[in-house]
Amino acid sequence: MRGRLGAVWFFCWLQLLNGTASQWLQLLNVTQGNAAGCGGNLTAPTGGPVTSPNYPSNYGNNENCEWLITVPVGSIISLTFDSFNTEENYDFLDIYDGASDSAAVIQRLTGQQSVSRILSTSNSMFLRFTSDGFVTHQGFQFSYTSLTSNETTGCGGNLTTPTGGPVTSTNYPSNYGNNENCEWLITVPVGSIISLTFDSFNTEENYDFLDIYDGASDSAAVLQRLTGQQSVSPVNSTSNKMFLRFTSDGTETRQGFQFSYTSLTSNETKEFD
């Protein structure tokens, strides 16, 4: 009888010790999740891979991990995922377009999915990963890089050669990303006009658009608004400048587009009359 009571007492003591240790670890914020990739400040112009806790093993229950990415002023952040797998509708990665959760939400990710490239509109991006108290999965791995408007990223730029292309949407021929906002300004010699030709065009119809303006900005007349999958006839400006803006929403994506352009003199434009 004494031996059985001793065993019961020893078991209770272990449970108490374990509970106390867990409470201390929570107070000290040194849980296994926090010790293995659970958040941080990322300030290098290019970084990664960054992972959920314990990746490629499963993350823990009740995770709350925050990352703040900050790149040089004047740049934006391009976030790419190698993998993403969380408990759908219970464990979330929220991505904000700024330095905290008070910024606009770019995307809320959950479940197992292929994630398109995600772009910020400034030099800061805030991410928060939360899991509930039950089922866990492998988690995720991402990298990031800083981009400037002058880099050949597929998302906009100033085009000044008399003939140029091919110019493509982001990631072409793979799908462009959600929440894209890409602008191109084409400028050719004074006295010429611009002829724009498309090799392919495929966007999410009525949600993702390429707007083409007959001048140097979006205050000029609209030559064409393109959306969906279609064959596009040549688009001609009336001056030596043409402005294009591509925007996508936060859900579905497609392959995008590829175009080239050339400058034409008044004598060369007769064939288009």
C-alpha positions in Angstrom: 0.0 0.0 0.0 2.8 2.4 0.9 4.5 1.7 -2.5 1.3 2.5 -4.4 0.8 5.8 -2.5 4.4 6.6 -3.2 4.0 6.1 -6.9 0.8 8.2 -6.9 2.7 11.0 -5.0 5.6 10.9 -7.4 3.3 11.1 -10.4 1.5 14.1 -8.9 4.8 15.8 -8.2 5.9 15.3 -11.9 2.6 16.8 -13.1 3.0 19.8 -10.9 6.6 20.3 -11.9 5.7 20.0 -15.6 2.9 22.6 -15.2 5.1 25.0 -13.4 7.8 24.7 -15.9 5.4 25.3 -18.8 4.1 28.4 -17.0 7.6 29.7 -16.5 8.4 29.1 -20.2 5.3 31.0 -21.3 6.3 33.9 -19.0 9.8 33.9 -20.4 8.5 33.6 -24.0 11.0 30.8 -24.8 8.6 28.2 -26.0 9.8 25.8 -28.6 7.9 27.8 -31.2 9.6 31.0 -30.3 13.0 29.4 -30.3 12.6 28.0 -33.8 11.7 30.7 -36.2 8.8 32.5 -34.5 9.1 36.0 -35.7 11.7 38.8 -35.7 12.8 42.0 -37.4 14.2 41.5 -40.9 16.1 44.4 -42.3 18.5 43.1 -45.0 17.5 44.1 -48.5 17.1 40.4 -49.4 16.3 37.7 -46.8 15.3 34.1 -46.4 14.4 31.4 -46.3 12.2 32.3 -43.3 10.1 29.6 -41.8 7.3 28.8 -39.4 8.5 27.2 -36.1 10.1 23.8 -36.4 9.7 23.7 -40.3 9.7 21.3 -42.1 8.3 19.6 -39.0 4.9 20.8 -37.7 4.6 24.1 -35.9 3.2 24.1 -32.4 -0.3 24.8 -31.0 -1.1 28.3 -29.9 1.7 30.0 -31.9 1.7 33.8 -32.2 4.7 34.8 -34.4 5.3 38.3 -35.9 7.8 39.4 -38.5 8.5 42.9 -39.5 10.3 43.3 -42.9 11.9 46.7 -43.5 13.9 47.5 -46.7 15.5 50.7 -47.8 13.2 53.7 -48.3 12.1 54.0 -51.9 11.9 50.3 -52.4 9.1 47.8 -52.1 9.0 44.2 -50.8 8.5 41.1 -52.9 7.5 38.1 -50.9 7.6 34.6 -52.4 6.6 31.3 -50.8 8.3 27.9 -51.4 5.5 26.1 -49.5 2.4 26.8 -47.5 0.4 24.3 -45.4 -1.6 25.2 -42.3 -4.8 24.0 -40.7 -7.5 25.5 -42.9 -9.7 28.1 -41.3 -8.0 27.8 -38.0 -4.3 28.7 -38.4 -3.6 31.9 -40.3 -0.8 34.0 -41.8 -1.9 37.6 -42.1 0.2 39.9 -44.3 -0.1 43.7 -43.8 1.0 46.4 -46.2 2.9 48.4 -43.6 4.8 48.3 -40.3 2.0 46.9 -38.1 -1.4 45.3 -38.0 -3.0 48.7 -38.4 -1.9 48.7 -42.0 -4.1 47.4 -44.8 -4.3 43.6 -45.1 -2.7 42.4 -48.3 -3.6 38.8 -47.8 -4.8 36.2 -45.2 -3.5 32.7 -45.9 -4.7 29.5 -44.6 -4.9 25.8 -45.6 -2.6 24.1 -48.2 -2.0 26.3 -51.3 0.4 27.6 -53.8 0.9 31.3 -53.1 1.6 33.8 -55.8 4.2 36.5 -55.3 3.0 39.2 -52.8 4.1 42.9 -53.2 4.0 45.7 -50.7 3.4 49.3 -51.7 6.0 50.7 -49.3 9.3 49.6 -47.7 7.6 47.8 -44.8 5.6 44.6 -44.5 4.2 43.1 -41.3 3.3 39.4 -40.9 1.6 37.5 -38.1 1.1 33.8 -37.8 -1.4 32.3 -35.3 -2.4 28.7 -34.6 -5.2 27.4 -32.4 -4.9 24.7 -29.7 -5.4 21.6 -31.7 -4.3 20.3 -35.1 -1.0 21.5 -36.7 0.7 21.1 -40.1 4.1 21.7 -41.7 3.7 25.4 -42.0 5.5 27.6 -44.5 8.7 28.9 -45.9 9.2 32.2 -47.6 11.9 34.6 -48.9 11.8 38.3 -49.7 13.7 40.8 -51.7 13.5 44.6 -52.1 12.7 46.0 -55.5 13.0 49.5 -57.0 10.9 50.9 -59.9 14.1 50.8 -62.1 14.7 47.1 -61.7 13.6 44.7 -64.4 11.1 42.8 -62.2 8.2 42.7 -64.8 6.3 45.2 -62.7 6.5 48.5 -64.5 9.3 50.9 -65.6 10.3 53.7 -67.9 10.9 52.5 -71.5 12.7 55.0 -73.7 14.3 53.1 -76.6 12.6 53.6 -80.0 11.8 49.9 -80.1 11.3 47.7 -77.0 10.2 44.3 -75.8 9.1 41.8 -75.1 7.7 43.4 -71.9 5.7 41.1 -69.6 3.5 41.0 -66.6 5.1 39.8 -63.4 6.4 36.2 -63.4 5.3 35.6 -67.0 4.8 33.0 -68.4 3.8 31.9 -64.8 0.9 33.6 -63.2 1.2 37.2 -61.9 0.6 37.9 -58.3 -2.4 39.2 -56.3 -2.7 42.9 -55.6 -0.3 43.9 -58.4 0.0 47.6 -59.3 2.5 48.0 -62.2 3.0 51.1 -64.3 5.0 51.5 -67.6 5.7 54.8 -69.3 6.8 54.5 -72.9 8.5 57.5 -74.5 9.8 57.6 -78.1 11.4 60.4 -80.1 9.3 63.6 -80.5 7.4 63.5 -83.8 6.8 59.7 -83.6 3.9 57.7 -82.3 3.9 54.3 -80.5 2.5 51.1 -81.8 1.9 48.5 -79.2 1.5 44.8 -80.1 0.6 41.9 -77.9 1.8 38.3 -78.2 -0.6 37.1 -75.6 -3.1 38.5 -73.1 -4.9 36.5 -70.3 -6.1 38.1 -67.0 -8.9 37.4 -64.6 -11.9 38.8 -66.5 -13.6 41.9 -65.0 -11.2 41.9 -62.0 -7.7 42.3 -63.3 -7.1 45.1 -65.9 -4.5 46.6 -68.2 -5.4 50.3 -68.8 -3.6 52.0 -71.7 -3.5 55.8 -71.9 -2.7 58.1 -74.8 -0.1 60.2 -73.0 2.3 60.4 -70.1 0.0 59.6 -67.3 -3.5 58.4 -66.3 -4.9 61.9 -66.9 -4.6 61.3 -70.6 -7.4 59.7 -72.7 -7.9 56.0 -72.3 -7.0 54.1 -75.5 -8.1 50.7 -74.2 -9.0 48.8 -71.1 -8.1 45.1 -71.4 -9.3 42.2 -69.3 -9.9 38.5 -69.7 -8.4 36.2 -72.3 -8.3 37.8 -75.8 -6.4 38.5 -79.0 -5.4 42.2 -78.9 -5.1 44.2 -82.1 -2.2 46.8 -82.3 -2.8 49.8 -80.1 -1.5 53.2 -81.4 -0.9 56.4 -79.6 -1.4 59.9 -81.1 1.9 61.3 -79.5 5.3 60.1 -78.5 4.1 58.9 -75.0 2.0 56.0 -73.8 1.2 55.1 -70.2 0.1 51.6 -69.0 -1.2 50.5 -65.7 -1.9 46.9 -64.7 -3.9 46.1 -61.6 -5.0 42.8 -60.1 -7.3 42.0 -57.2 -6.6 39.8 -54.1 -7.9 36.5 -55.4 -7.4 34.7 -58.7 -4.5 35.2 -61.1 -3.7 34.2 -64.7 -0.7 34.0 -67.0 -0.8 37.7 -67.8 0.6 39.3 -71.0 3.5 40.0 -73.2 3.8 43.0 -75.5 6.4 44.8 -77.6 6.3 48.3 -79.0 7.9 50.3 -81.8 8.0 54.0 -82.7 6.5 55.1 -86.1 6.9 58.3 -88.1 4.0 60.0 -89.9 5.0 58.3 -93.1 4.9 54.8 -91.5 1.5 55.3 -89.9 -0.3 55.4 -93.3 -0.6 51.7 -93.3 -2.8 51.9 -90.2 -5.2 54.5 -91.7 
